Amino acid sequence: MEKVRISKLMAQRGMCSRREADAFIERGWVRVDGVVVSELGSKAWPHQKITLDRQARKRQTQRVTILLNKPVGYVSGQPEKGYRPATLLITPQNQYRPEKSDRRFEREHLRGLAAAGRLDIDSQGLLVLTQDGRIARQLIDAQSEIEKEYLVRVTGRLIPDGLALLKHGLSLDGKPLRPAEVAWQNDDQLRFIIREGRKRQIRRMCERVGLKVVGLKRVRMGRIVLGDLPPGKWRYLHEGERFA
């Protein structure tokens, strides 16, 4: 057994992201077995107890997570030339039912806001934008068990055993996909539940079995559903709401 960087241990335990951990360590807000650690790159044994000081916990509670019903035509991640980033929609005018929110919009809430789980430009639905590294890791970690649910409109002819292959048996980029739940909702719409998020995954899965995706909408991530949030509108994740 070897010692591990404390920031890595903190991320593995879901305490924060590695970047946040380094920032907390620099400020002296991290303790290992009760002893303050303030030197970047410090290591600890995997069994040791790591705690955050009150200042770090307060900083985390001030970070916001935003739920957006992203329309088609916006990119969820870093803006590309000629494309509009979804963060442009995060304005006071687009906040859904602000009178029912426990937060009021502040420009500071846009700082460090990042998408936790991509939703490509041709897709719509629930997009999570967060300042909280713990939530980002929970949603996009390769081993995450958080379900992502989609309604997918398709055209084409499904190959024999195509539905079974969508559920389990396909590979992308040389790597097998994790099992998925897939079922017909009606004649031209499938319901997918997956636990990973590779680039254009559902579109590529459908292509492998003879189908073309003509509409894709994410309606749920874990316990958080899109609900009645209108297209182009957003709201804060409320205190007490959890993805898992």
CORTAUR-V357980 format. One record per residue. RES is the residue in one letter. PHI is phi in degrees with one decimal (* if undefined). OMEGA is omega as a letter, one per 40 degrees, with the letter a starting at -180 (999 if undefined). Layout:
res=[RES;RES]
phi=[PHI;PHI]
omega=[OMEGA;OMEGA]
//
This chain:
res=[M;E;K;V;R;I;S;K;L;M;A;Q;R;G;M;C;S;R;R;E;A;D;A;F;I;E;R;G;W;V;R;V;D;G;V;V;V;S;E;L;G;S;K;A;W;P;H;Q;K;I;T;L;D;R;Q;A;R;K;R;Q;T;Q;R;V;T;I;L;L;N;K;P;V;G;Y;V;S;G;Q;P;E;K;G;Y;R;P;A;T;L;L;I;T;P;Q;N;Q;Y;R;P;E;K;S;D;R;R;F;E;R;E;H;L;R;G;L;A;A;A;G;R;L;D;I;D;S;Q;G;L;L;V;L;T;Q;D;G;R;I;A;R;Q;L;I;D;A;Q;S;E;I;E;K;E;Y;L;V;R;V;T;G;R;L;I;P;D;G;L;A;L;L;K;H;G;L;S;L;D;G;K;P;L;R;P;A;E;V;A;W;Q;N;D;D;Q;L;R;F;I;I;R;E;G;R;K;R;Q;I;R;R;M;C;E;R;V;G;L;K;V;V;G;L;K;R;V;R;M;G;R;I;V;L;G;D;L;P;P;G;K;W;R;Y;L;H;E;G;E;R;F;A]
phi=[*;-119.3;-69.3;-126.1;-55.9;-61.4;-62.2;-68.1;-60.9;-64.6;-66.4;-61.9;-85.8;75.3;-75.2;-177.8;-80.8;-64.6;-63.9;-63.8;-59.0;-61.4;-64.6;-67.5;-63.0;-58.3;-86.6;76.3;-99.0;-119.4;-123.4;-116.3;51.8;85.8;-103.4;-64.6;-116.2;-131.2;-103.1;-59.7;88.2;-61.4;-120.6;-146.8;-76.3;-56.1;-87.9;-74.1;-86.1;-115.6;-131.3;-104.4;-72.0;-57.1;-61.8;-67.9;-65.1;-64.5;-60.4;-66.4;-69.0;-82.3;-79.0;-106.1;-127.7;-117.5;-106.4;-120.6;-90.0;-73.3;-80.8;-61.6;103.6;-116.3;-92.2;-86.1;-101.7;-64.1;-64.7;-106.2;-56.9;87.5;-118.8;-95.1;-76.9;-60.7;-63.8;-61.9;-82.3;-84.4;-130.6;-58.3;-67.1;-93.6;-69.0;-87.3;48.2;-59.5;-67.5;-100.9;-90.4;-90.1;-134.9;-112.3;-62.2;-134.0;-58.6;-60.0;-70.3;-86.7;-72.1;72.2;-75.1;-136.0;-72.4;-106.8;107.8;-70.7;-143.0;-67.4;-61.3;-90.1;-112.5;-134.9;112.1;-67.5;-121.4;-100.0;-118.3;-143.2;-95.6;-98.5;-61.6;-64.9;-69.9;-57.0;-65.6;-59.0;-88.6;-115.0;-58.4;-59.0;-101.3;-60.6;-105.3;-70.1;-77.0;-120.4;-109.8;-133.0;-107.6;-129.0;-88.5;-134.9;-127.1;108.4;-118.1;-68.0;-70.3;-54.4;63.9;-62.1;-65.6;-64.4;-67.6;-62.0;-69.8;-169.7;138.5;-94.8;-128.1;-130.5;55.5;79.6;-120.3;-64.3;-83.5;-71.4;-56.4;-127.0;-103.7;-136.5;-151.0;-75.0;-92.6;-158.3;-63.1;-129.6;-135.3;-108.5;-111.8;-110.5;-127.7;-125.0;-124.6;-146.0;-152.9;-74.8;-58.0;49.4;-57.9;-66.3;-60.5;-70.5;-60.0;-64.1;-59.3;-66.7;-116.5;90.8;-113.9;-116.3;-80.0;-113.3;-165.4;-140.2;-134.9;-87.4;-115.4;-159.8;-133.2;62.4;-89.5;-96.7;-108.6;-64.3;59.6;-96.7;-65.8;-71.2;-56.9;83.1;-100.9;-142.5;-148.5;-79.4;-68.0;-76.6;-61.2;99.3;-79.1;-136.5;-79.1;-133.3]
omega=[a;i;a;i;a;i;i;i;a;i;i;a;i;a;a;i;i;i;i;a;i;i;i;i;i;a;a;a;a;i;i;a;i;a;a;i;a;a;i;i;i;a;i;i;a;a;a;a;i;a;i;i;a;a;i;a;i;i;a;a;i;a;a;i;a;i;a;i;a;i;i;i;i;i;a;a;a;a;i;a;i;a;a;i;a;a;i;a;a;i;i;a;a;i;a;i;a;a;i;a;i;i;i;a;i;i;i;a;i;a;i;a;a;i;i;a;a;i;a;a;a;a;a;i;a;i;i;i;a;i;a;a;i;a;i;a;a;a;a;i;a;a;a;i;i;i;i;a;a;i;a;i;a;i;i;a;a;i;i;a;a;a;i;i;i;a;i;i;i;i;i;i;i;a;i;i;i;i;i;i;a;a;i;i;i;a;a;a;i;i;i;i;a;a;i;a;i;a;i;a;a;i;a;i;a;i;a;a;i;a;i;i;i;i;a;a;i;a;a;i;a;a;a;a;i;i;a;i;a;i;i;i;a;i;i;i;a;i;a;i;a;i;a;999]
//
